[in-house]
Amino acid sequence: LAQVLLQCTSLDHLDLGKNALGDEGVRRMAELLGEYRSLAHLDLNSNQIGADGAGSLAGVLAECKALTYLELSRNEIGAEGAGSLARALGECKALTHLDVSWNK
């Protein structure tokens, strides 16, 4: 999937919900996110994302200038992961929708 996504750099909507990506899968996906300058909608609900995955995602959120919608519900982000995300979200000036419900 990562190789195919590399060819779709004009992608503006990416829904990877309910794929059990886990922290490692989100880390790999986060490595690609900087390439998607027009990405506005990212759905990662129900992916077993923990603090490490949230930290990986937080590390690239500032590069996603067009991001308006971020769905992270039904994961395992926890307090540590939420802290990482909170620090990064200040750089997401376009963000209008954030869902982190049903996280541990």
PyMOL commands that place a pseudoatom at each C-alpha (Angstrom):
pseudoatom trace, name=CA, resn=LEU, resi=1, chain=A, elem=C, hetatm=0, pos=[0.000, 0.000, 0.000]
pseudoatom trace, name=CA, resn=ALA, resi=2, chain=A, elem=C, hetatm=0, pos=[2.812, 2.416, 0.849]
pseudoatom trace, name=CA, resn=GLN, resi=3, chain=A, elem=C, hetatm=0, pos=[4.308, 2.109, -2.642]
pseudoatom trace, name=CA, resn=VAL, resi=4, chain=A, elem=C, hetatm=0, pos=[0.957, 2.884, -4.257]
pseudoatom trace, name=CA, resn=LEU, resi=5, chain=A, elem=C, hetatm=0, pos=[0.364, 5.841, -1.940]
pseudoatom trace, name=CA, resn=LEU, resi=6, chain=A, elem=C, hetatm=0, pos=[3.733, 7.301, -2.925]
pseudoatom trace, name=CA, resn=GLN, resi=7, chain=A, elem=C, hetatm=0, pos=[2.398, 7.676, -6.463]
pseudoatom trace, name=CA, resn=CYS, resi=8, chain=A, elem=C, hetatm=0, pos=[-0.709, 9.580, -5.310]
pseudoatom trace, name=CA, resn=THR, resi=9, chain=A, elem=C, hetatm=0, pos=[0.830, 12.794, -4.028]
pseudoatom trace, name=CA, resn=SER, resi=10, chain=A, elem=C, hetatm=0, pos=[-2.217, 14.902, -4.967]
pseudoatom trace, name=CA, resn=LEU, resi=11, chain=A, elem=C, hetatm=0, pos=[-4.428, 12.885, -2.615]
pseudoatom trace, name=CA, resn=ASP, resi=12, chain=A, elem=C, hetatm=0, pos=[-6.774, 15.051, -0.548]
pseudoatom trace, name=CA, resn=HIS, resi=13, chain=A, elem=C, hetatm=0, pos=[-8.839, 12.386, 1.286]
pseudoatom trace, name=CA, resn=LEU, resi=14, chain=A, elem=C, hetatm=0, pos=[-7.337, 9.292, 2.909]
pseudoatom trace, name=CA, resn=ASP, resi=15, chain=A, elem=C, hetatm=0, pos=[-9.495, 6.877, 4.894]
pseudoatom trace, name=CA, resn=LEU, resi=16, chain=A, elem=C, hetatm=0, pos=[-7.547, 4.043, 6.522]
pseudoatom trace, name=CA, resn=GLY, resi=17, chain=A, elem=C, hetatm=0, pos=[-10.082, 3.432, 9.282]
pseudoatom trace, name=CA, resn=LYS, resi=18, chain=A, elem=C, hetatm=0, pos=[-10.528, -0.051, 10.750]
pseudoatom trace, name=CA, resn=ASN, resi=19, chain=A, elem=C, hetatm=0, pos=[-7.308, -1.488, 9.344]
pseudoatom trace, name=CA, resn=ALA, resi=20, chain=A, elem=C, hetatm=0, pos=[-5.466, -2.464, 12.546]
pseudoatom trace, name=CA, resn=LEU, resi=21, chain=A, elem=C, hetatm=0, pos=[-2.401, -0.477, 11.472]
pseudoatom trace, name=CA, resn=GLY, resi=22, chain=A, elem=C, hetatm=0, pos=[-1.034, -0.279, 15.000]
pseudoatom trace, name=CA, resn=ASP, resi=23, chain=A, elem=C, hetatm=0, pos=[1.879, 1.918, 15.997]
pseudoatom trace, name=CA, resn=GLU, resi=24, chain=A, elem=C, hetatm=0, pos=[4.261, 0.488, 13.397]
pseudoatom trace, name=CA, resn=GLY, resi=25, chain=A, elem=C, hetatm=0, pos=[1.812, 0.941, 10.526]
pseudoatom trace, name=CA, resn=VAL, resi=26, chain=A, elem=C, hetatm=0, pos=[1.075, 4.513, 11.565]
pseudoatom trace, name=CA, resn=ARG, resi=27, chain=A, elem=C, hetatm=0, pos=[4.801, 5.226, 11.862]
pseudoatom trace, name=CA, resn=ARG, resi=28, chain=A, elem=C, hetatm=0, pos=[5.316, 4.040, 8.287]
pseudoatom trace, name=CA, resn=MET, resi=29, chain=A, elem=C, hetatm=0, pos=[2.296, 5.978, 7.061]
pseudoatom trace, name=CA, resn=ALA, resi=30, chain=A, elem=C, hetatm=0, pos=[3.489, 9.111, 8.885]
pseudoatom trace, name=CA, resn=GLU, resi=31, chain=A, elem=C, hetatm=0, pos=[6.746, 8.947, 6.930]
pseudoatom trace, name=CA, resn=LEU, resi=32, chain=A, elem=C, hetatm=0, pos=[4.691, 9.500, 3.763]
pseudoatom trace, name=CA, resn=LEU, resi=33, chain=A, elem=C, hetatm=0, pos=[2.364, 12.218, 5.036]
pseudoatom trace, name=CA, resn=GLY, resi=34, chain=A, elem=C, hetatm=0, pos=[4.755, 15.046, 4.325]
pseudoatom trace, name=CA, resn=GLU, resi=35, chain=A, elem=C, hetatm=0, pos=[4.417, 14.251, 0.614]
pseudoatom trace, name=CA, resn=TYR, resi=36, chain=A, elem=C, hetatm=0, pos=[0.682, 14.985, 0.632]
pseudoatom trace, name=CA, resn=ARG, resi=37, chain=A, elem=C, hetatm=0, pos=[0.568, 18.779, 0.581]
pseudoatom trace, name=CA, resn=SER, resi=38, chain=A, elem=C, hetatm=0, pos=[-3.141, 18.796, -0.366]
pseudoatom trace, name=CA, resn=LEU, resi=39, chain=A, elem=C, hetatm=0, pos=[-4.333, 16.211, 2.172]
pseudoatom trace, name=CA, resn=ALA, resi=40, chain=A, elem=C, hetatm=0, pos=[-7.405, 17.677, 3.863]
pseudoatom trace, name=CA, resn=HIS, resi=41, chain=A, elem=C, hetatm=0, pos=[-9.125, 14.599, 5.340]
pseudoatom trace, name=CA, resn=LEU, resi=42, chain=A, elem=C, hetatm=0, pos=[-7.348, 11.830, 7.278]
pseudoatom trace, name=CA, resn=ASP, resi=43, chain=A, elem=C, hetatm=0, pos=[-9.316, 9.057, 8.961]
pseudoatom trace, name=CA, resn=LEU, resi=44, chain=A, elem=C, hetatm=0, pos=[-7.390, 6.629, 11.175]
pseudoatom trace, name=CA, resn=ASN, resi=45, chain=A, elem=C, hetatm=0, pos=[-10.210, 5.455, 13.446]
pseudoatom trace, name=CA, resn=SER, resi=46, chain=A, elem=C, hetatm=0, pos=[-10.109, 1.973, 14.966]
pseudoatom trace, name=CA, resn=ASN, resi=47, chain=A, elem=C, hetatm=0, pos=[-6.463, 1.238, 14.178]
pseudoatom trace, name=CA, resn=GLN, resi=48, chain=A, elem=C, hetatm=0, pos=[-5.034, 0.226, 17.570]
pseudoatom trace, name=CA, resn=ILE, resi=49, chain=A, elem=C, hetatm=0, pos=[-2.880, 3.366, 17.614]
pseudoatom trace, name=CA, resn=GLY, resi=50, chain=A, elem=C, hetatm=0, pos=[-1.057, 3.804, 20.906]
pseudoatom trace, name=CA, resn=ALA, resi=51, chain=A, elem=C, hetatm=0, pos=[1.172, 6.524, 22.317]
pseudoatom trace, name=CA, resn=ASP, resi=52, chain=A, elem=C, hetatm=0, pos=[4.065, 5.673, 19.984]
pseudoatom trace, name=CA, resn=GLY, resi=53, chain=A, elem=C, hetatm=0, pos=[1.868, 5.864, 16.888]
pseudoatom trace, name=CA, resn=ALA, resi=54, chain=A, elem=C, hetatm=0, pos=[0.348, 9.132, 18.061]
pseudoatom trace, name=CA, resn=GLY, resi=55, chain=A, elem=C, hetatm=0, pos=[3.860, 10.477, 18.567]
pseudoatom trace, name=CA, resn=SER, resi=56, chain=A, elem=C, hetatm=0, pos=[4.833, 9.491, 15.017]
pseudoatom trace, name=CA, resn=LEU, resi=57, chain=A, elem=C, hetatm=0, pos=[1.748, 11.177, 13.658]
pseudoatom trace, name=CA, resn=ALA, resi=58, chain=A, elem=C, hetatm=0, pos=[2.338, 14.283, 15.767]
pseudoatom trace, name=CA, resn=GLY, resi=59, chain=A, elem=C, hetatm=0, pos=[5.827, 14.562, 14.309]
pseudoatom trace, name=CA, resn=VAL, resi=60, chain=A, elem=C, hetatm=0, pos=[4.474, 15.209, 10.803]
pseudoatom trace, name=CA, resn=LEU, resi=61, chain=A, elem=C, hetatm=0, pos=[1.218, 17.065, 11.441]
pseudoatom trace, name=CA, resn=ALA, resi=62, chain=A, elem=C, hetatm=0, pos=[2.886, 20.451, 11.016]
pseudoatom trace, name=CA, resn=GLU, resi=63, chain=A, elem=C, hetatm=0, pos=[3.723, 19.481, 7.427]
pseudoatom trace, name=CA, resn=CYS, resi=64, chain=A, elem=C, hetatm=0, pos=[0.046, 18.853, 6.629]
pseudoatom trace, name=CA, resn=LYS, resi=65, chain=A, elem=C, hetatm=0, pos=[-0.927, 22.482, 6.073]
pseudoatom trace, name=CA, resn=ALA, resi=66, chain=A, elem=C, hetatm=0, pos=[-4.199, 21.649, 4.250]
pseudoatom trace, name=CA, resn=LEU, resi=67, chain=A, elem=C, hetatm=0, pos=[-5.476, 19.189, 6.876]
pseudoatom trace, name=CA, resn=THR, resi=68, chain=A, elem=C, hetatm=0, pos=[-8.988, 20.161, 7.992]
pseudoatom trace, name=CA, resn=TYR, resi=69, chain=A, elem=C, hetatm=0, pos=[-10.321, 16.799, 9.252]
pseudoatom trace, name=CA, resn=LEU, resi=70, chain=A, elem=C, hetatm=0, pos=[-8.512, 14.355, 11.540]
pseudoatom trace, name=CA, resn=GLU, resi=71, chain=A, elem=C, hetatm=0, pos=[-10.312, 11.263, 12.831]
pseudoatom trace, name=CA, resn=LEU, resi=72, chain=A, elem=C, hetatm=0, pos=[-8.500, 9.289, 15.544]
pseudoatom trace, name=CA, resn=SER, resi=73, chain=A, elem=C, hetatm=0, pos=[-11.431, 7.798, 17.446]
pseudoatom trace, name=CA, resn=ARG, resi=74, chain=A, elem=C, hetatm=0, pos=[-11.480, 4.268, 18.857]
pseudoatom trace, name=CA, resn=ASN, resi=75, chain=A, elem=C, hetatm=0, pos=[-7.735, 3.873, 19.335]
pseudoatom trace, name=CA, resn=GLU, resi=76, chain=A, elem=C, hetatm=0, pos=[-5.480, 3.483, 22.388]
pseudoatom trace, name=CA, resn=ILE, resi=77, chain=A, elem=C, hetatm=0, pos=[-3.731, 6.845, 22.307]
pseudoatom trace, name=CA, resn=GLY, resi=78, chain=A, elem=C, hetatm=0, pos=[-3.757, 7.421, 26.069]
pseudoatom trace, name=CA, resn=ALA, resi=79, chain=A, elem=C, hetatm=0, pos=[-2.505, 10.456, 27.989]
pseudoatom trace, name=CA, resn=GLU, resi=80, chain=A, elem=C, hetatm=0, pos=[1.044, 10.372, 26.624]
pseudoatom trace, name=CA, resn=GLY, resi=81, chain=A, elem=C, hetatm=0, pos=[-0.122, 10.138, 23.009]
pseudoatom trace, name=CA, resn=ALA, resi=82, chain=A, elem=C, hetatm=0, pos=[-2.722, 12.842, 23.579]
pseudoatom trace, name=CA, resn=GLY, resi=83, chain=A, elem=C, hetatm=0, pos=[0.007, 15.112, 24.916]
pseudoatom trace, name=CA, resn=SER, resi=84, chain=A, elem=C, hetatm=0, pos=[2.130, 14.572, 21.814]
pseudoatom trace, name=CA, resn=LEU, resi=85, chain=A, elem=C, hetatm=0, pos=[-0.831, 15.333, 19.579]
pseudoatom trace, name=CA, resn=ALA, resi=86, chain=A, elem=C, hetatm=0, pos=[-1.849, 18.399, 21.576]
pseudoatom trace, name=CA, resn=ARG, resi=87, chain=A, elem=C, hetatm=0, pos=[1.594, 19.953, 21.176]
pseudoatom trace, name=CA, resn=ALA, resi=88, chain=A, elem=C, hetatm=0, pos=[1.535, 19.336, 17.410]
pseudoatom trace, name=CA, resn=LEU, resi=89, chain=A, elem=C, hetatm=0, pos=[-2.033, 20.438, 16.764]
pseudoatom trace, name=CA, resn=GLY, resi=90, chain=A, elem=C, hetatm=0, pos=[-1.133, 24.061, 17.400]
pseudoatom trace, name=CA, resn=GLU, resi=91, chain=A, elem=C, hetatm=0, pos=[0.583, 24.004, 14.009]
pseudoatom trace, name=CA, resn=CYS, resi=92, chain=A, elem=C, hetatm=0, pos=[-2.541, 22.722, 12.224]
pseudoatom trace, name=CA, resn=LYS, resi=93, chain=A, elem=C, hetatm=0, pos=[-4.090, 26.098, 11.446]
pseudoatom trace, name=CA, resn=ALA, resi=94, chain=A, elem=C, hetatm=0, pos=[-6.620, 24.730, 8.917]
pseudoatom trace, name=CA, resn=LEU, resi=95, chain=A, elem=C, hetatm=0, pos=[-7.954, 21.954, 11.176]
pseudoatom trace, name=CA, resn=THR, resi=96, chain=A, elem=C, hetatm=0, pos=[-11.699, 22.284, 11.795]
pseudoatom trace, name=CA, resn=HIS, resi=97, chain=A, elem=C, hetatm=0, pos=[-12.606, 18.716, 12.825]
pseudoatom trace, name=CA, resn=LEU, resi=98, chain=A, elem=C, hetatm=0, pos=[-10.793, 16.547, 15.360]
pseudoatom trace, name=CA, resn=ASP, resi=99, chain=A, elem=C, hetatm=0, pos=[-12.273, 13.368, 16.835]
pseudoatom trace, name=CA, resn=VAL, resi=100, chain=A, elem=C, hetatm=0, pos=[-10.325, 11.538, 19.532]
pseudoatom trace, name=CA, resn=SER, resi=101, chain=A, elem=C, hetatm=0, pos=[-13.349, 9.958, 21.217]
pseudoatom trace, name=CA, resn=TRP, resi=102, chain=A, elem=C, hetatm=0, pos=[-13.235, 6.418, 22.596]
pseudoatom trace, name=CA, resn=ASN, resi=103, chain=A, elem=C, hetatm=0, pos=[-9.518, 6.408, 23.300]
pseudoatom trace, name=CA, resn=LYS, resi=104, chain=A, elem=C, hetatm=0, pos=[-7.913, 4.932, 26.405]
for i in range(1, 104): cmd.bond("trace and resi %d" % i, "trace and resi %d" % (i + 1))
show_as sticks, trace
zoom trace
